[in-house]
């Protein structure tokens, strides 16, 4: 069994500065999150800069994961043998 695979709760506190249209920022929150994540994946440029970032990860019991995530964890462990 591969003990290096686990289930983690990850907490991200991120503050960025972003140049974007008002309708995107104040519109649909899911759409805005999608725009922000795409911008973050592209990296910092003249339109996006990170002001502050803090990331914490906590190992949790596998039983706290959803059934689908537990199934995926078992598959990963079985293929790592």
TORPA-4810 file (N, C-alpha, C, O; in nm, 3 decimals):
<nodes>
NODE_1_0.084_-0.118_0.000_0.000_0.000_0.000_0.089_0.125_0.000_0.189_0.131_0.071_X
NODE_2_0.052_0.222_-0.079_0.128_0.346_-0.089_0.077_0.444_0.015_-0.034_0.496_0.002_X
NODE_3_0.158_0.469_0.120_0.116_0.559_0.227_0.140_0.706_0.195_0.107_0.792_0.276_X
NODE_4_0.195_0.736_0.078_0.223_0.875_0.045_0.101_0.946_-0.015_0.107_1.066_-0.042_X
NODE_5_-0.008_0.874_-0.035_-0.131_0.933_-0.088_-0.230_0.949_0.027_-0.255_0.854_0.101_X
NODE_6_-0.284_1.067_0.042_-0.378_1.092_0.150_-0.483_1.192_0.109_-0.479_1.247_-0.001_X
NODE_7_-0.576_1.215_0.199_-0.683_1.312_0.177_-0.650_1.436_0.261_-0.624_1.426_0.381_X
NODE_8_-0.653_1.550_0.198_-0.617_1.675_0.265_-0.728_1.778_0.253_-0.792_1.791_0.148_X
NODE_9_-0.750_1.851_0.361_-0.829_1.973_0.355_-0.728_2.083_0.326_-0.628_2.096_0.396_X
NODE_10_-0.755_2.162_0.224_-0.664_2.268_0.185_-0.736_2.402_0.199_-0.846_2.421_0.147_X
NODE_11_-0.673_2.492_0.269_-0.729_2.625_0.291_-0.638_2.726_0.221_-0.518_2.732_0.246_X
NODE_12_-0.697_2.806_0.133_-0.622_2.905_0.057_-0.679_3.043_0.087_-0.798_3.068_0.068_X
NODE_13_-0.593_3.131_0.132_-0.631_3.270_0.152_-0.549_3.349_0.050_-0.427_3.358_0.062_X
NODE_14_-0.616_3.405_-0.048_-0.548_3.468_-0.161_-0.605_3.607_-0.183_-0.726_3.626_-0.191_X
NODE_15_-0.516_3.703_-0.194_-0.557_3.839_-0.227_-0.480_3.880_-0.351_-0.357_3.876_-0.353_X
NODE_16_-0.553_3.918_-0.454_-0.492_3.959_-0.581_-0.547_4.094_-0.623_-0.651_4.139_-0.576_X
NODE_17_-0.473_4.157_-0.712_-0.522_4.277_-0.779_-0.543_4.238_-0.923_-0.457_4.176_-0.985_X
NODE_18_-0.658_4.275_-0.976_-0.699_4.230_-1.108_-0.765_4.344_-1.184_-0.852_4.413_-1.131_X
NODE_19_-0.724_4.362_-1.308_-0.792_4.456_-1.396_-0.893_4.373_-1.475_-0.856_4.283_-1.550_X
NODE_20_-1.022_4.404_-1.458_-1.128_4.326_-1.521_-1.252_4.414_-1.535_-1.264_4.516_-1.468_X
NODE_21_-1.342_4.374_-1.621_-1.468_4.446_-1.641_-1.556_4.434_-1.518_-1.560_4.329_-1.453_X
NODE_22_-1.627_4.542_-1.485_-1.717_4.543_-1.370_-1.822_4.433_-1.380_-1.856_4.371_-1.279_X
NODE_23_-1.873_4.408_-1.499_-1.978_4.307_-1.515_-1.927_4.167_-1.481_-2.004_4.083_-1.437_X
NODE_24_-1.801_4.142_-1.502_-1.743_4.011_-1.467_-1.726_4.000_-1.316_-1.760_3.897_-1.257_X
NODE_25_-1.673_4.105_-1.255_-1.646_4.103_-1.111_-1.775_4.100_-1.030_-1.783_4.028_-0.931_X
NODE_26_-1.874_4.178_-1.069_-1.997_4.190_-0.993_-2.111_4.103_-1.045_-2.223_4.111_-0.994_X
NODE_27_-2.085_4.022_-1.144_-2.188_3.935_-1.202_-2.193_3.801_-1.133_-2.188_3.793_-1.010_X
NODE_28_-2.204_3.697_-1.211_-2.214_3.559_-1.163_-2.085_3.519_-1.090_-1.978_3.520_-1.151_X
NODE_29_-2.093_3.484_-0.960_-1.973_3.449_-0.884_-1.897_3.329_-0.943_-1.774_3.326_-0.940_X
NODE_30_-1.970_3.230_-0.996_-1.903_3.113_-1.056_-1.826_3.153_-1.180_-1.715_3.105_-1.203_X
NODE_31_-1.883_3.241_-1.260_-1.815_3.290_-1.380_-1.691_3.370_-1.342_-1.586_3.355_-1.404_X
NODE_32_-1.703_3.454_-1.238_-1.588_3.532_-1.193_-1.478_3.441_-1.142_-1.360_3.464_-1.170_X
NODE_33_-1.513_3.337_-1.066_-1.413_3.242_-1.017_-1.342_3.175_-1.133_-1.220_3.158_-1.130_X
NODE_34_-1.417_3.137_-1.237_-1.358_3.076_-1.356_-1.259_3.172_-1.424_-1.149_3.131_-1.462_X
NODE_35_-1.297_3.298_-1.438_-1.209_3.399_-1.498_-1.084_3.415_-1.413_-0.973_3.422_-1.467_X
NODE_36_-1.101_3.422_-1.282_-0.987_3.441_-1.192_-0.892_3.322_-1.196_-0.771_3.341_-1.202_X
NODE_37_-0.946_3.201_-1.192_-0.861_3.082_-1.197_-0.786_3.073_-1.329_-0.668_3.036_-1.331_X
NODE_38_-0.851_3.105_-1.439_-0.783_3.106_-1.569_-0.670_3.208_-1.570_-0.562_3.182_-1.622_X
NODE_39_-0.695_3.325_-1.513_-0.591_3.428_-1.506_-0.475_3.382_-1.419_-0.359_3.405_-1.453_X
NODE_40_-0.505_3.316_-1.306_-0.399_3.267_-1.218_-0.315_3.160_-1.287_-0.193_3.156_-1.269_X
NODE_41_-0.378_3.074_-1.365_-0.306_2.968_-1.436_-0.214_3.026_-1.544_-0.110_2.969_-1.576_X
NODE_42_-0.253_3.139_-1.599_-0.173_3.203_-1.703_-0.052_3.274_-1.645_0.044_3.303_-1.716_X
NODE_43_-0.056_3.304_-1.517_0.056_3.371_-1.451_0.034_3.520_-1.442_-0.053_3.577_-1.507_X
NODE_44_0.116_3.581_-1.359_0.104_3.725_-1.338_0.143_3.800_-1.465_0.236_3.761_-1.536_X
NODE_45_0.070_3.907_-1.491_0.100_3.994_-1.604_0.054_4.134_-1.567_0.035_4.163_-1.448_X
NODE_46_0.035_4.219_-1.661_-0.008_4.356_-1.633_-0.150_4.366_-1.582_-0.191_4.471_-1.534_X
NODE_47_-0.227_4.257_-1.591_-0.367_4.257_-1.550_-0.391_4.188_-1.416_-0.499_4.200_-1.358_X
NODE_48_-0.292_4.115_-1.367_-0.309_4.038_-1.244_-0.179_4.037_-1.166_-0.071_4.014_-1.222_X
NODE_49_-0.189_4.063_-1.037_-0.073_4.050_-0.950_-0.119_3.998_-0.814_-0.226_4.035_-0.766_X
NODE_50_-0.038_3.914_-0.754_-0.069_3.859_-0.623_-0.027_3.958_-0.516_0.088_4.004_-0.515_X
NODE_51_-0.119_3.992_-0.427_-0.089_4.083_-0.318_-0.051_4.006_-0.191_0.035_4.051_-0.115_X
NODE_52_-0.114_3.890_-0.170_-0.085_3.810_-0.052_-0.139_3.669_-0.075_-0.244_3.652_-0.137_X
NODE_53_-0.067_3.569_-0.027_-0.112_3.431_-0.041_-0.070_3.350_0.081_0.044_3.359_0.126_X
NODE_54_-0.162_3.272_0.133_-0.135_3.183_0.245_-0.206_3.051_0.218_-0.326_3.049_0.188_X
NODE_55_-0.132_2.941_0.228_-0.189_2.809_0.201_-0.159_2.717_0.318_-0.046_2.709_0.365_X
NODE_56_-0.263_2.648_0.363_-0.250_2.550_0.471_-0.312_2.419_0.423_-0.418_2.419_0.362_X
NODE_57_-0.246_2.308_0.452_-0.299_2.176_0.416_-0.300_2.089_0.541_-0.202_2.082_0.615_X
NODE_58_-0.412_2.021_0.563_-0.430_1.936_0.679_-0.469_1.796_0.634_-0.567_1.780_0.561_X
NODE_59_-0.393_1.697_0.676_-0.428_1.558_0.648_-0.552_1.523_0.728_-0.557_1.548_0.849_X
NODE_60_-0.654_1.465_0.663_-0.777_1.428_0.731_-0.803_1.280_0.709_-0.742_1.216_0.623_X
NODE_61_-0.892_1.227_0.787_-0.932_1.088_0.774_-0.995_1.064_0.637_-1.068_1.148_0.586_X
NODE_62_-0.965_0.950_0.580_-1.025_0.915_0.450_-1.176_0.909_0.458_-1.245_0.929_0.358_X
NODE_63_-1.230_0.883_0.577_-1.375_0.874_0.594_-1.442_1.011_0.579_-1.564_1.017_0.560_X
NODE_64_-1.365_1.120_0.587_-1.421_1.253_0.568_-1.438_1.287_0.420_-1.506_1.383_0.385_X
NODE_65_-1.376_1.208_0.332_-1.387_1.231_0.188_-1.519_1.174_0.137_-1.580_1.088_0.200_X
NODE_66_-1.561_1.224_0.023_-1.683_1.174_-0.040_-1.661_1.030_-0.086_-1.546_0.988_-0.103_X
NODE_67_-1.769_0.953_-0.108_-1.752_0.816_-0.158_-1.674_0.812_-0.291_-1.592_0.723_-0.313_X
NODE_68_-1.700_0.908_-0.378_-1.628_0.912_-0.506_-1.479_0.937_-0.488_-1.396_0.879_-0.559_X
NODE_69_-1.445_1.023_-0.393_-1.304_1.051_-0.367_-1.236_0.931_-0.301_-1.120_0.902_-0.332_X
NODE_70_-1.306_0.860_-0.213_-1.250_0.740_-0.151_-1.226_0.632_-0.256_-1.126_0.561_-0.251_X
NODE_71_-1.318_0.620_-0.350_-1.301_0.523_-0.459_-1.177_0.559_-0.541_-1.098_0.471_-0.575_X
NODE_72_-1.160_0.686_-0.573_-1.043_0.730_-0.650_-0.914_0.702_-0.572_-0.814_0.662_-0.631_X
NODE_73_-0.917_0.723_-0.442_-0.801_0.696_-0.358_-0.764_0.548_-0.362_-0.646_0.514_-0.372_X
NODE_74_-0.864_0.460_-0.354_-0.838_0.316_-0.363_-0.779_0.280_-0.498_-0.685_0.200_-0.506_X
NODE_75_-0.832_0.338_-0.606_-0.778_0.311_-0.739_-0.632_0.356_-0.750_-0.550_0.283_-0.805_X
NODE_76_-0.601_0.472_-0.698_-0.463_0.522_-0.700_-0.370_0.429_-0.624_-0.260_0.398_-0.670_X
NODE_77_-0.414_0.385_-0.509_-0.331_0.295_-0.428_-0.313_0.160_-0.495_-0.204_0.103_-0.491_X
NODE_78_-0.416_0.109_-0.558_-0.406_-0.020_-0.626_-0.314_-0.015_-0.747_-0.246_-0.113_-0.777_X
NODE_79_-0.311_0.098_-0.817_-0.223_0.109_-0.935_-0.080_0.140_-0.894_0.011_0.130_-0.977_X
NODE_80_-0.057_0.179_-0.769_0.078_0.212_-0.721_0.150_0.093_-0.662_0.265_0.105_-0.620_X
NODE_81_0.086_-0.022_-0.658_0.148_-0.141_-0.597_0.264_-0.192_-0.677_0.326_-0.291_-0.639_X
</nodes>
